[in-house]
Amino acid sequence: MLGDEGETGQPAEQFPPARDMPSPATGPKRFLYVCAGLTCVGLAYLGAILPGLPTTPWVLLASYCFSRSSPRLGRWLKRAPLFGRLLRDWDEHHGIRRPVKVFAVCLVVTVVSLSLVFGPLPVWAKCVIGALALVGIGTIVFVVPTIKNAPPR
């Protein structure tokens, strides 16, 4: 009997619980997951430079596709300078850090405000855009969990 220690003699609380990861797909299904993941990464990079195109959903979808098809591509994405920390935060804490939330809300407010003021849109379209922006901001602020800023590892 090992008591509170694992097989290596280390206390058991030092080992995080293992997540049940599905085995990678094979054959045509793997090919489709890889293609979908790479497409999502491309859309995420476009979203990082184009206003109005989100980045986070594409990164999360790419991570999902790579986890189902290629652990190597999944590791590559988690080490990417632009998206890596976001993915690691989501995987480890299921949330987003406060500075990222503040930046996202400020960016949405700025882009939507500029679009509404200077865009040649009908009033009904401006109302729809404003309402969708409020839904997005509400989701970021109230639905997506905020994680505390920990010192970098």
Secondary structure, DSSP 8 states (H G I E B T S, - for coil): --TTB-TTSSBGGGS-----------HHHHHHHHHHHHHHHHHHHHHHHSTTS-SHHHHHHHHHHHHHH-HHHHHHHHH-TTTHHHHHHHHHHSSEEHHHHHHHHHHHHHHHHHHHHHS---HHHHHHHHHHHHHHHHIIIIIS-EE------
